């Protein structure tokens, strides 16, 4: 059995130090094998240009202030923290997620499907959907709008993921319900860590939906936060349940796939 959970909060724009302090406050005293934070948890969401965002981005090697702080927090909680962050790479900025434990960065994912004005800020992700071993479980990552594309979760399942960590800044109303199907059709757990609150930039305003949740391989919602307000929620789960791909006595998820018909 392992303990998995999410941290829901409202990241501040332009203030990495405040976001570090907020996460430190929320997870102090917590113990978990896996803890998932929202998308762009280090810097907030709405920026006018890459130049405005760049001072708040950091490298993926863990040397920046946000990922460095998460390494210490991961050691304190005794597990792995997955967090979305603005990644500063030599070629530009990525909307990324990192899996971090007390030893450092264990996995990196760069968002494949950019949403709305993200295309003006970030380069398209180029890591693909990878699975890493963290705390004895096989962990995959996707970020926010990736949920809209069934291939995201399916690729992670085919590569052996038992749990999908899903940092998010959701504004569309469908994801939380859709993730029940994503988990059912792939027989995986998913932890969607969403932010809440409103951000405004010029004439544009976004209202983030909260409702962070944990879903099991049978499409059952095990835990869910409210649409607003900070929340830290954990649930003990059996990761081996995600390895059972039997649908009926005569149907198996892997065995019944017919890839030759999907081209």
KOLFI-509685 format. One record per residue (C-alpha): residue in one letter; x, y, z; residue number from 1. Coordinates in pm, 1 decimal. Example, Ala and Ser with C-alpha at 12.3 -4.5 7.8 and 13.67 -1.06 7.14 Angstrom:
BEGIN
  type         x         y         z  seq
     A    1230.0    -450.0     780.0    1
     S    1367.0    -106.0     714.0    2
//
This chain:
BEGIN
  type         x         y         z  seq
     X       0.0       0.0       0.0    1
     X     116.1     353.7     -72.6    2
     X     -14.3     695.1      26.4    3
     X     -92.2     939.8    -256.1    4
     X    -234.9    1289.0    -238.6    5
     X    -267.8    1638.0    -378.9    6
     X    -204.5    1994.2    -267.8    7
     X    -460.1    2245.9    -394.4    8
     X    -376.9    2614.8    -361.4    9
     X    -372.0    2936.1    -563.7   10
     X     -18.2    3012.1    -686.9   11
     X      76.0    3378.2    -683.5   12
     X     192.2    3540.4   -1005.4   13
     X     540.8    3699.2   -1003.2   14
     X     623.0    3562.4    -655.6   15
     X     812.2    3234.5    -638.3   16
     X     904.7    3291.1    -273.2   17
     X     539.4    3328.3    -175.5   18
     X     452.7    3005.1    -354.4   19
     X     733.2    2819.3    -181.0   20
     X     607.0    2950.0     153.9   21
     X     250.1    2847.7      71.6   22
     X     351.7    2490.0     -13.5   23
     X     576.4    2466.5     292.6   24
     X     288.6    2576.5     513.0   25
     X      44.7    2329.8     359.9   26
     X     264.0    2018.8     368.6   27
     X     435.0    2068.8     703.4   28
     X     388.2    1751.6     904.3   29
     X     247.1    1553.4     611.4   30
     X     372.7    1204.7     527.1   31
     X     307.2    1056.3     183.7   32
     X     465.7     842.3     -85.7   33
     X     338.1    1073.2    -361.9   34
     X     219.6    1432.0    -342.9   35
     X     105.2    1626.6    -651.8   36
     X      98.5    2008.0    -686.0   37
     X     -74.3    2217.8    -956.1   38
     X      55.2    2323.7   -1296.4   39
     X     295.5    2622.8   -1292.1   40
     X     295.3    2596.0    -915.1   41
     X     603.3    2816.9    -890.4   42
     X     485.3    3124.8   -1077.4   43
     X     113.0    3148.1   -1153.1   44
     X     -40.2    3123.7   -1496.9   45
     X    -108.7    3439.5   -1697.5   46
     X     187.0    3623.5   -1850.7   47
     X     197.7    3865.0   -2142.0   48
     X     519.8    3735.6   -2296.8   49
     X     808.4    3492.6   -2249.1   50
     X    1022.0    3788.3   -2141.2   51
     X     783.1    3862.6   -1853.8   52
     X     776.8    3498.3   -1744.9   53
     X    1147.8    3421.5   -1782.6   54
     X    1262.9    3572.7   -1448.0   55
     X    1034.4    3328.1   -1265.9   56
     X    1136.7    3016.8   -1460.8   57
     X    1418.4    2783.7   -1359.0   58
     X    1627.2    2493.4   -1493.2   59
     X    1506.4    2135.5   -1465.4   60
     X    1817.5    2019.7   -1278.5   61
     X    1682.0    2126.3    -940.1   62
     X    1923.3    2415.9    -894.2   63
     X    1652.5    2686.1    -891.9   64
     X    1472.3    2805.6    -579.3   65
     X    1139.3    2627.5    -631.6   66
     X    1262.5    2279.3    -722.4   67
     X    1536.4    2305.3    -460.4   68
     X    1274.6    2382.0    -195.3   69
     X    1062.3    2088.9    -314.1   70
     X    1358.8    1855.8    -274.4   71
     X    1375.6    1947.0      93.0   72
     X     999.6    1914.7     131.5   73
     X    1002.2    1574.3     -39.1   74
     X    1261.2    1454.2     208.9   75
     X    1035.2    1578.0     487.1   76
     X     722.7    1402.7     362.4   77
     X     922.9    1088.4     290.6   78
     X     817.9    1050.2     -70.6   79
     X     803.6    1203.4    -416.4   80
     X     655.6    1542.7    -503.4   81
     X     533.0    1610.1    -857.0   82
     X     490.2    1978.0    -938.0   83
     X     427.1    2186.2   -1244.8   84
     X     678.0    2464.7   -1304.7   85
     X     797.5    2705.8   -1571.4   86
     X    1116.3    2550.6   -1702.6   87
     X    1403.2    2763.3   -1832.1   88
     X    1595.2    2574.9   -2101.6   89
     X    1868.5    2704.6   -2334.7   90
     X    1625.2    2706.0   -2627.4   91
     X    1336.9    2872.3   -2443.5   92
     X    1060.2    2806.3   -2189.9   93
     X     861.9    2488.9   -2130.9   94
     X     548.3    2422.4   -1927.8   95
     X     691.2    2130.2   -1735.0   96
     X     639.3    1892.1   -1446.0   97
     X     911.8    1740.9   -1233.5   98
     X     909.2    1439.7   -1003.4   99
     X    1136.4    1514.3    -708.5  100
     X    1241.0    1322.3    -401.1  101
     X    1500.7    1385.4    -133.9  102
     X    1778.7    1289.6    -373.1  103
     X    1675.5    1534.8    -644.9  104
     X    1484.9    1539.1    -973.7  105
     X    1380.3    1186.3   -1072.4  106
     X    1172.3    1263.0   -1379.8  107
     X    1086.4    1548.9   -1615.8  108
     X     787.2    1595.2   -1843.0  109
     X     726.1    1886.5   -2081.9  110
     X     360.8    1955.1   -2164.2  111
     X     268.1    1809.1   -2500.8  112
     X     -64.1    1984.5   -2566.6  113
     X     -44.7    2357.4   -2498.5  114
     X    -372.3    2536.1   -2419.3  115
     X    -491.3    2880.3   -2532.7  116
     X    -226.9    3152.8   -2496.5  117
     X      30.7    2908.9   -2361.7  118
     X     139.7    2876.1   -2723.5  119
     X     273.4    3233.2   -2700.0  120
     X     482.4    3155.9   -2392.2  121
     X     609.3    2800.5   -2418.5  122
     X     777.1    2569.4   -2665.2  123
     X     583.9    2249.9   -2745.2  124
     X     690.5    1971.8   -2511.5  125
     X     944.6    1726.8   -2652.2  126
     X     993.7    1466.8   -2379.9  127
     X     704.8    1241.1   -2473.1  128
     X     514.3    1049.0   -2207.1  129
     X     764.9     866.9   -1989.4  130
     X     728.7     644.4   -1683.3  131
     X     968.2     649.2   -1389.1  132
     X     994.9     437.0   -1077.3  133
     X     925.9     641.6    -763.7  134
     X     871.8     497.8    -416.3  135
     X     832.3     153.4    -570.1  136
     X     548.4     250.1    -804.6  137
     X     551.6     322.2   -1176.5  138
     X     464.4     688.4   -1218.4  139
     X     366.1     879.2   -1531.1  140
     X     308.6    1252.1   -1568.8  141
     X      85.7    1466.7   -1784.3  142
     X      -8.9    1833.5   -1745.6  143
     X    -354.5    1992.9   -1749.5  144
     X    -490.4    2008.3   -2110.1  145
     X    -318.3    1677.0   -2191.7  146
     X    -630.3    1515.4   -2042.1  147
     X    -831.1    1624.6   -2349.1  148
     X    -628.0    1388.7   -2567.4  149
     X    -693.3    1022.1   -2478.7  150
     X    -356.2     927.4   -2624.4  151
     X    -181.3    1091.2   -2327.7  152
     X    -311.7     856.8   -2059.3  153
     X    -318.7     560.0   -2298.3  154
     X      49.8     603.0   -2382.9  155
     X     139.3     614.3   -2014.4  156
     X     -65.7     300.2   -1950.3  157
     X     100.6     116.0   -2238.7  158
     X     438.8     212.3   -2093.5  159
     X     343.9      57.8   -1759.5  160
     X     223.6     349.1   -1545.0  161
     X      27.1     255.5   -1234.7  162
     X     -34.0     615.1   -1126.2  163
     X     -67.9     928.5   -1339.1  164
     X      30.2    1254.3   -1170.1  165
     X    -166.0    1536.6   -1334.4  166
     X     -67.1    1892.1   -1228.3  167
     X    -334.3    2127.4   -1361.8  168
     X    -463.8    2482.7   -1398.3  169
     X    -807.9    2381.9   -1523.1  170
     X   -1060.4    2634.7   -1650.6  171
     X   -1280.7    2413.2   -1870.8  172
     X   -1562.4    2233.8   -1682.8  173
     X   -1512.6    1875.6   -1802.4  174
     X   -1179.4    1739.1   -1684.5  175
     X   -1270.6    1610.0   -1340.4  176
     X   -1553.9    1399.9   -1485.5  177
     X   -1351.4    1293.9   -1789.9  178
     X   -1069.1    1162.0   -1572.5  179
     X   -1305.1     896.9   -1436.6  180
     X   -1318.8     756.2   -1789.0  181
     X    -945.1     800.4   -1847.8  182
     X    -876.4     589.4   -1539.0  183
     X   -1140.2     329.5   -1623.7  184
     X   -1032.5     283.2   -1985.4  185
     X    -666.2     248.7   -1884.1  186
     X    -702.5      86.5   -1540.4  187
     X    -472.2     337.4   -1370.7  188
     X    -487.1     571.8   -1073.0  189
     X    -476.7     946.5   -1138.6  190
     X    -407.6    1237.7    -906.7  191
     X    -529.4    1564.2   -1059.0  192
     X    -393.6    1855.0    -854.1  193
     X    -572.3    2169.6    -968.6  194
     X    -545.0    2529.5    -854.0  195
     X    -830.6    2763.5    -773.5  196
     X    -880.6    3140.3    -786.4  197
     X    -896.9    3405.3   -1058.6  198
     X    -617.7    3561.2   -1263.3  199
     X    -660.8    3865.2   -1486.5  200
     X    -430.2    3996.1   -1755.7  201
     X    -547.1    4295.3   -1953.4  202
     X    -901.4    4225.0   -2070.4  203
     X    -869.7    3848.2   -2018.6  204
     X    -968.8    3671.9   -1698.2  205
     X    -952.1    3304.5   -1602.0  206
     X   -1139.6    3133.8   -1318.9  207
     X    -965.8    2812.5   -1212.3  208
     X   -1197.0    2532.1   -1105.2  209
     X   -1026.6    2362.5    -809.2  210
     X   -1187.6    2024.4    -745.4  211
     X    -857.6    1837.2    -719.3  212
     X    -915.9    1463.5    -700.6  213
     X    -786.5    1107.6    -673.5  214
     X    -942.8     846.0    -902.9  215
     X    -887.3     469.1    -896.3  216
     X    -850.9     217.8   -1183.7  217
     X   -1224.1     139.6   -1175.5  218
     X   -1314.4     501.9   -1244.8  219
     X   -1416.5     570.3    -884.9  220
     X   -1345.7     909.4    -731.9  221
     X   -1175.6     835.0    -401.4  222
     X   -1121.8    1193.6    -285.1  223
     X   -1208.7    1541.1    -411.5  224
     X   -1147.0    1895.1    -287.0  225
     X   -1393.1    2182.2    -307.9  226
     X   -1390.4    2423.5    -600.9  227
     X   -1218.4    2690.9    -390.1  228
     X    -984.9    2692.0     -93.2  229
     X    -657.2    2530.5       3.3  230
     X    -662.5    2155.4      51.8  231
     X    -415.5    1878.7     127.9  232
     X    -572.9    1535.2      85.3  233
     X    -417.7    1186.7     102.2  234
     X    -547.0     839.2      32.2  235
     X    -386.5     499.2      84.0  236
     X    -410.4     288.2    -230.2  237
     X    -293.3     -48.2    -362.2  238
     X     -88.4      21.6    -677.7  239
     X    -112.1    -344.2    -780.9  240
     X    -478.4    -282.6    -864.4  241
     X    -355.0     -89.3   -1167.8  242
     X    -180.4    -403.4   -1295.8  243
     X    -507.9    -594.2   -1315.6  244
     X    -625.1    -533.5   -1673.4  245
     X    -895.4    -803.9   -1669.3  246
     X   -1225.6    -649.1   -1785.8  247
     X   -1440.5    -964.3   -1790.1  248
     X   -1361.9   -1336.4   -1766.4  249
     X   -1290.0   -1328.2   -2140.7  250
     X   -1157.9    -977.0   -2192.0  251
     X    -826.7    -816.5   -2106.2  252
     X    -735.2    -456.7   -2175.8  253
     X    -400.3    -544.1   -2331.0  254
     X    -497.6    -865.9   -2502.3  255
     X    -810.6    -730.2   -2669.9  256
     X    -648.0    -423.3   -2822.4  257
     X    -617.7    -439.5   -3203.4  258
     X    -356.4    -177.8   -3295.5  259
     X    -362.2    -286.5   -3659.0  260
     X    -716.5    -146.9   -3680.8  261
     X    -632.8     191.1   -3525.6  262
     X    -400.7     333.8   -3790.4  263
//
